[in-house]
Amino acid sequence: MEDIKSLTIEELTSLMVSMGEKPFRARQVYSWMHKHLVSSYDQMSNLPKSLREKLSAWPLTVLEKLAVQVSSLDGTRKYLFRLSDGNVIESVLMRYQHGNSVCISSQAGCRMGCRFCASGIGGLVRSLTASEMLDQVYRIQEDTGERVSNVVVMGTGEPLDNYENLLRFIRILTGPEGLTISQRNITVSTCGLVPKIHDLAEEKLAITLAISLHAPNDEKRRELMPVANKYSIEELLDACRVYFEKTGRRITFEYSLVSGVNDREAEARELAGRIADLNCHVNLIPVNPVKERTYRRSLRPDVEKFKNILEKCGINVTIRREMGADIDGACGQLRRRYLEDDEIFRAEREKQHEGIFGY
Ligand code: SAH
């Protein structure tokens, strides 16, 4: 069955024409789905009933909101959605001064197996369709009634392991007749699938590429990230140089600081040396403890020291501001908790106390 919400406007037009419909009907259906964010064909009120009936042969992807956790500190909202096949995924809304940012998942589970990450613990279940990625943004905008201006593909999953659907998602999200979010306001985060970074560079998109680096050398990186056995840091940095040359977009390096593992002065110096020639920005993230893992987050003075060393070497650095600290747990933990303990989760949801799990 055609996933109608994953089609570009050109593809939808061909489909409608092949059904004997006028091309302008495609534009109407498309804007109902991608601009007005309706959740049923019945809401497409300017279509003849006969067309709505014909369309109903195609399932319309709409995520079901299972739960939302609301931070009382900063208004961050963490959503748990159910897909039509019963899989569950997480998305997060963060409210910043410059606008609302949504962090979406690109896969149910993940096969990259980074040691400090909760998302990979159960392995990859499947990649998400473009429509399932889009609908995370759409349902959150609908739920809050507030415009989403930034999207980060930094939730569960490796986006470059779902490359075709990711591109489709970006094109529909940023193209005409949809939410028309600026490409500059989209960030895609990858653990570093080098050949795909080269492919992405050729697309000449204006999105920001974030690279999960987490270590200054291959030996240390292999301890933390199995993907480092496949691609060396040198190959990865070369791909970043090419990406910058082709797109003019500054690379972001993410570096999760794990106490006593990758947060020492020598590591900061080594990192600075390796990326000094790159037009980049480093985002330091004190690692979020995951209950299944033993890693501890770096102490604040160590984080500051790491930052100062990079800065002295002329590198642009920020320490990621923690959002929703009261509802957090690391990325992917809400989903894990749901999968592990459906019963407890349900009971809590029924309590619906003070906004937490309330909807
Ligand atoms: N697969 C992609 C995107 C998802 S992870 C990637 O690897 O970039 C988003 C970011 O969160 C990555 O930088 C990831 O390494 C980091 N991350 C995962 N678990 C974390 C944890 N427990 N604490 C801090 N950062 C974590």
Residues whose N, C-alpha, C, O or C-beta is under 5 A from the ligand:
A	BS01	SAH	F116 C117 A118 V153 M154 G155 G157 E158 P159 S189 T190 C191 S212 E254 S256 I285 P286 V287 N288 A330
